[in-house]
Amino acid sequence: MSSTPNASPHDDILRLRVTAKDPETLRALLRDTRPDVGGRPHVEEDGRIGIDVYAPADQVPALEREGITVTRIGNASEAGRAAQADVGVGDRFAPADAVPHGLATKLSG
């Protein structure tokens, strides 16, 4: 699953949607648990208020309480590792052999 030798699925950061019955309940949760949040709170169609939170799996129980719904959206660490696979290898700023050569006109400015 991971190319990082010490990485463990238990250390992964999860993307969670935390939805509260009202703004006061959400404020209390955020004040008590201090999770990393992504973006601003938004009001759901049913009037509840939600926000995206990033936390390891072992912190999920601390987010679950009366009036709060926690939904797992995805694994942010896994998504990050997948994106890293798209990054090229090598040094594109390698020494002298990468310096452009040839005739050109120097533009002033």
N, C-alpha and C positions, 0 to 999 in steps of 0.2 A: 504494500500500500504506500509506503514512504521510502524515499531514497535517503532520508536522513537517519543515520544510525541510531540516535537516541530518541527519535520521535515515537510516540505511542498514541493510539487513538484516544486514550484517556487524557492526554495533554492537549488534544486539539481544541480549538476555539470554535464553538457552535454559534450560528446565527439563529436567534430566537425572536419570535414575535410575542411580546408581553402585552396583554390586553386587560385593562382594569374596568370595573363597573362605573367608576367616576374619576375625575381628575385628582381628588384628594387621596384616593386609594393608590393611584399611580405615584403621586408625589411621595407618599409615605414609603412605598416600596423602594423607589429610587434613592430616597434619603437614607433608608436603613441598609440597603445592600450595596449601593454605589457601583453599579455595573457600568461597563463601557457601553454607551448607547450610539446608535447610528441614525443620525437625522433627528427630526423633531417629532413630537407626538402628533398623532392624527386621530380624528374622530371617525369611528366606524359608522356604518349605516344604521346600526341599532342603537347608537348613542354612546356605546362604550368608547374608551380612549386607549390607543395602542402606541407602542414604540418598538423599534428593533433594538435588540440587546445582543452583545457579543460576550460570551462567557464559556468557560470550560464546563464539561458535563458535571463535575462534582459541585458546581455552584448552582445548578438548576434547582435542587430542592429548596435552597434559600429563597428563590424567586417565587416558588409556589406557595400561595396562601389564600385565605378566603377572599373572594372578590377578584382574584387574578387568574387569568388563563395564560399558560405558557405553551407556545406551539413551536416546534423545531422547524425552521425553514431550510437549514442546510448546515454543512460543515465548512466554515470559512477557511480553516487551515487546509483542508483537502482541495478547495477551490484555488487557494494560493499556490499549492504545490503543482496543480494542473497548469496554472498560468505560467509558472516558472519553466515548465517543459517547453513552452513556446519561445523562450529566450535563446538566442544563438550562443555558440561557444567561440572562444578565441578572443583576441584583442583587436578590435577594429581600429584602434589607435596605436598600432604597432610602430616600432621605431622606423627609421629612415626609409625602408622599402615601401611604406605606405604613403609617403609624401608625394603629392602630385608633381609630375615633371612635364615639361613641354613648353611650347610657345604660348604666350598669352599676353593680353594687354592689361596693364595695371590701371584700374579705375581709381580716380581720385574721389575723395569724399569720405 
